[in-house]
Amino acid sequence: MDGITMKLQADHLIMEALREDISGEDVTTNAVMKQAVTGEVELIAKQEGVVAGLAVFRRVFELLDPQTVTEFYVNDGDRVEKGLLMGKVRGDIRVLLSGERVALNYLQRMSGIATYTRKTADLLKGSGVKLLDTRKTTPNMRIFEKYAVRVGGGFNHRYNLSDGVLLKDNHINAAGGVKEAVRLAREYAPFVRRIEVETEDLDMVREALEAGADIIMLDNMSIEEMREAVNLIDGRAETECSGNVTADNIKELISTGVNYISSGALTHSAPILDISMKNLHAV
């Protein structure tokens, strides 16, 4: 995550996370540290995984005190082993203590997503099928979680509701059918945006094709239905399958011939990667 993106899109979110954790003062730290003392603490991986969010981790401490210096020995996207020294943070010990939990929350969560995504993306290697995330993200964490997906080897679907047209079942019901929903979207949306339609059966696939959808999502269909749908579409639209994507069925999903596989689990079900700050001492 570059510095400009951090300042424009992430700093205010990080500050809100800090304000949530320090609503008045850090009572414990202020009790044991009466004045500024320079210290250093180590960042250590406690399990194997893929790292993501180092710049966010660093930024937490910089927002508390710009004089804080963080040195990393790994980069986002690197695989780390249990016990690896990932870096060190040096600065006012009060800042290191007060920022520890928020900084680790970001780094652990983002690294967990990158690790989970990498495992899933590895199953798609050589297939030409792209792994996509969804909008099933933690509120106020989307920019961090979608970045972590990219670090893990996945691709971002639309970022938010302003980013593209995706006509889901309730949009279609509200419009009165697939054809009318696509017509209204085509009429309203700027020409640079593609239109994707979520379909649940082959009849809806046919309607989406006739309406001129750019992308057709095959939602929660059986493997056989998806194969039939891809054959029916025959390259006239891009195809995405979604729903219950697991390591056990992903090879079958690839075999259907879809262009994309989307998985909400990348962001809503990835466990954190255990990372710790240890051995704090004055320097």
Secondary structure, 3 states (H helix, E strand, C coil): CCHHHHHHHHHHHHHHHHHHHCCCCCHHHHHHCCCCCEEEEEEEECCCEECCCHHHHHHHHHHHCCCCEEEECCCCCCEECCCCEEEEEEEEHHHHHHHHHHHHHHHHHHHHHHHHHHHHHHCCCCCCCEEECCCCCCCCCHHHHHHHHHHCCCECCCCCCCCCEEECHHHHHHHCCHHHHHHHHHHHCCCCCCEEEEECCHHHHHHHHHHCCCEEEEECCCHHHHHHHHHHHCCCCEEEEECCCCCCCHHHHHHCCCCEEECCHHHHCCCCCCEEEEEEEEC
